[in-house]
Amino acid sequence: MTIPRPEYPRPQFVRTDWMNLNGEWKFEFDDENKGIAEKWYEKHEYSQTINVPFCYQSELSGIGITDFHDIVWYKRKFLLPEEWKNKRLLLHFGAVDYRASVWINGQFVCSHEGGHTPFHAEITHVVKDGENEIVVRAEDYSKELDQPRGKQYWKEKSESIFYTRTTGIWQTVWIEAVATTYLEKVKMTPNIDTDEILIEYVVNNVKRNQQLEIEISFDGQLVAKDIVHLTERKGRRQIYLHDFNVHDSGRLWSPEHPNLYDVVFTIKENGCVLDRVESYFGMRKISVENGIIMLNNRPYYMKLVLDQGYFPKGILTPPSDEDIKRDIQLTKEMGFNGVRKHQKIEDPRYLYWADKLGLLVWGEMANSYIYTEDAIRRIASEWQEAIERDYNHPSIVVWVPINESWGVPRLLADKRQQAHALSLYYLTKSLDSTRLVISNDGWEHTKSDICTIHDYEPDKETLKERYRTIENILRSQPGHRFIYVPGYEYHNEPILVTEFGGIAYKKSHWDGWGYSGAENDEDFAERYYKVVSAILESPLVQGFCYTQLTDVEQEINGLLTYDRQPKINPNIIRAINEGKDYKRIPCEVK
């Protein structure tokens, strides 16, 4: 059987010794929650099989039902390579929604809470010669609204703006072999103003006579090398890139020129290699100067599209690496330079291709829907894990912890909820001072680096008048919401319209809805022109995010159908995005 999603799952931290555990697992629903009491992690006859890493609700899982089953179990056997005998073994999970417990050969090894972020456990002490067994229990309460869930619906059938749930394993499961001493993690912070890269590292089990070598190259040519004599578990090195010049080197990262530096980390002891990790980084800076968004110290107009990251057969899990890559290619073909990944912490492979192909990404937390102390704890914890996982990706330029007051429904009047939104802004800033942060995308801002507005008005003249002056913008109430929470004010932040359009156009066999509707190809192109040109013609708006890239389940307001077919000629969308004449371009897709 072919292994689904066989590619290396962590492309910014690559080792050669690893084993993919995707594929067929034994599977069981535990609707009566009796698996723990009956010790299913030791012995149980599982009645179903599932195709990991696809959730049971998806077609690709081999099960494909949307009934509520809030507790599920997985089991599979595995054999370790003989050459791993004296290695330390780390078991990794890309993501399990929502709460996971893991056993190896009947022994408990770890648990994790958080449906979108990775976790791992060392299993060296519990594996044995010959066949081993892994068991996973996943707990995902369908109606628990203070659980960060994004667009996953709390009813069995999706409707409105909510979609099919994802329960259990939905990203790659894998084992890697490491030495007694190994590199745990690195954090890389570029500074284009000083031509330097700051590298912070954590090494597990440091001993005497060990060194960390850092080799940085560009286009196959070595540009910097540093050797650290390890004495402590944690350290940092500021490395000057001798070949780098902001003005003429052409080595800055941007969507137009996605230049990447390769870096190899090697731990040695008395000349012997203990660990080797391959990675990369981009020299990129995002900032605001005098109310203007700057990319690499130059004004930059953001042309984004909202991307939910759902797939017809895989739901939250892309069917293949090529599907991920194709989404980015189609986005760029239509003249967008970025995406807002909506209510989903995206697969690291998506961010890898965004880095490689050149696409700005706004990283967004999957929100809960009610405000409780559990919700506060859960979102703060998982959001920190997401920022740590994705910090090194040059494509990510903005963090969005909250969208449209989801999880803080009384934000306008409740001081606690205002404090929560404000705390997430400052928490994010405390973890990452290099990117822009939005406290609450769309409306009811407290403190944000960008003033973002959601506005589904379809009429061009109304939009032009609304975005003609600062006074009109701040006085407007799209969605019948204030732009700022009372007590918080606009302070010359850049203004972006980060949801608009949403034009419904049926070009597939399923019915659905949108915020306005088109009757044919020409009508769709004209409606798209009206809303986009109105934003482009504003003297104040510095970017937009059109809703949305693809149809999703019952929503048919995508530029592409759910199976990624363009509804009209992508060159029309590109021409409109670039402010060019589109009417001579044929509508039909060739």
Summary of the structure (lengths in Angstrom):
residues: 590
radius of gyration: 24.4
end to end distance: 35.6
largest distance: 72.6
contacts: 1995
relative contact order: 0.10
helix: 18%
strand: 35%
